[in-house]
Amino acid sequence: MTVLVRPQAPLTVRWATMLWLLAVCAGVAESVVGVVGAVGDGVAMPAIAAQIAIRALVYGGLFVVIDRYFQHGVRWSRYLLAGLLGTVGLTSLVWEPATWLLDHDLSGLDWSPQFLLLALLRSVHLTALLTALALTFHPETNRWFRNAKAA
């Protein structure tokens, strides 16, 4: 009996997969830190629960797309990831800090442990997203997706 096995994805696809997952995990970690801060600030629990529910759906859906489709070469998945995370996700990562800087100067930063943790997570998140985006359209990745069966 002959068994046809698709060759292993190129390194660019494997790294892009890992980095997309890292970006999603960094987003989850940022959300956890944000929820802890919101609870500490006395934000109403229904508002926090709504945010958690929405984020759980979004992050869960992204994980499924990355794990079940992107890493296996399903063409539409890379356009979905690039479109959602490369535009909406990227904008959400830079909008808050950019608008804060327009209204404040760096002397107004709160150097609390929570701020430093969020800054670290945001940096990891942004770096993972931008690198994954670049690797998603690398020539080797393009070849891999071109040769994959459409799903």
Secondary structure, DSSP 8 states (H G I E B T S, - for coil): ----------HHHHHHHHHHHHHHHHHHHHHHHHHHHHHHTT--HHHHHHHHHHHHHHHHHHHHIIIIIGGGT-HHHHHHHHHIIIIIIHHHHHHHHHHHHHH--GGG----HHHHHHHHHHHHHHHHHHHHHHHHTSHHHHHHHHHS---
